[in-house]
Amino acid sequence: MTHPPQTRVAGDDMALNGLIYPVIFIFISLLFVFFRMLPLDLMARNWTTPDFLICFMLAWSMRKPEAIPAILIAAVFLLQDCLFQRPPGLYAALALLACEWSKRQALHAEEFPLLIEWLTAAMALVTLFVGYRLILSLSFSELPPFRLSLFELFITMVSYPVVVGICRYGLRLRSPQSLPFDKIKRGRS
């Protein structure tokens, strides 16, 4: 009794490819959260590290917009809000708005070189910073020191091209303009 040869259906490959990027995205996001939680120094310090997670989210949003749904972005940042004891949902909502705005900018731009992408990310980061501090101050919540927050914003903006380089050459995430025209056209519809 012989069985007919199994043929692969194109939909199976597309479904598998459609799941690979979200799984990689979740894994890398959780790694960033884990490394940010590590107690690397037991003394209080007056400097901070860049927020690599928001850089990564913005880079991924602009370079592979169809690969990460908004629910994943919101879930990762909501988890981060809970773990870092921030007001639940505030930073997550603002980060989601910044990432979705960045996606829209990337998809509707005729050209999107690195400098324009960097400026788009910087505008999203500044808006996130101002919005977060403004809403916290209006709710009379305790704010982190302004100088420290401003330094984190600056160092995050400066580290964005490094994150883009890792995404581009390590994960092969290209900007939508470097893809064939048909894919861009389908992504904009």
Buried (B, 14 or more C-beta within 10 A) or exposed (E): EEEEEEEEEEEEEEEEEEEEBEEBBBEBBBEBBEEBEEEEEEEEEEEBEBBBBBBBBBBBBBBBBEBBEEEBBBBBBBBBBEEEEBEEBBBBBBBBBBBBBBBEBBBEBEEBEEEBBBEBBBBBBEBBBEBBBEBBEEEEEEEEEEEEBEBBBBBBBEBBBEBBEBBBEEBEBEBBBEEEEEEBEEBEE
